[in-house]
Amino acid sequence: DTVSYAPLVRVGQPLGALKFARANGPALAETHRHEIRRRMAALMFAGKLERSPYAALLFDPAHATEASNEFIIACCSVLHTSCQSPLYTTVTAGQLSLSKLLKLMSIVADKSLKQRFSLDSVEIELLPEFTYHPIFACPVSKEQTTADNPPMLLVCGHVISRVSMLKIAKGSSRFKCPYCPTEQSTARAMTVIF
């Protein structure tokens, strides 16, 4: 099944193309119904596709580039990752945050306000396209965290999963960090958002 649909239609093998479409089409029917119809109609011109109204559909390199880009976007969406390069994402997020930081700095420039604010811990809310699924493996349980079991920041600065924290606490609100002797409280632990 490494044979793709387009070459089969191009060389005049409509039965092979139809078999390929039946095997792979149902998974795409919901989201790509229009494109599937167009490609199935192209089967009528198998072997003479270059003289058909569907010639550009299977021969135009722009369609391949467009399909490739759509595939990358869909794949990244499912994986909750950026389809842009990390450098592009970082620069764009920084550019969007810069105006807010400059405004805050102009407010903090007043010496009487300088003592109240720390620019080291300013949170700037970014657009949803800059928010990704956190990939964090708990060092205690060795499992990847999820929305139901998020990473928790302990008072000492170590991060473990919520389930691990609750297991260590054993129903109590107080426990010791598994990596250092610092006394912890489940109430003071904060959810980490990457």
Salt bridges, closest charged atoms under 4 A:
GLU35 OE2 - ARG38 NH1 3.30
GLU35 OE1 - ARG39 NH1 2.63
GLU50 OE2 - ARG51 NH2 3.85
GLU183 OE2 - ARG174 NE 3.83
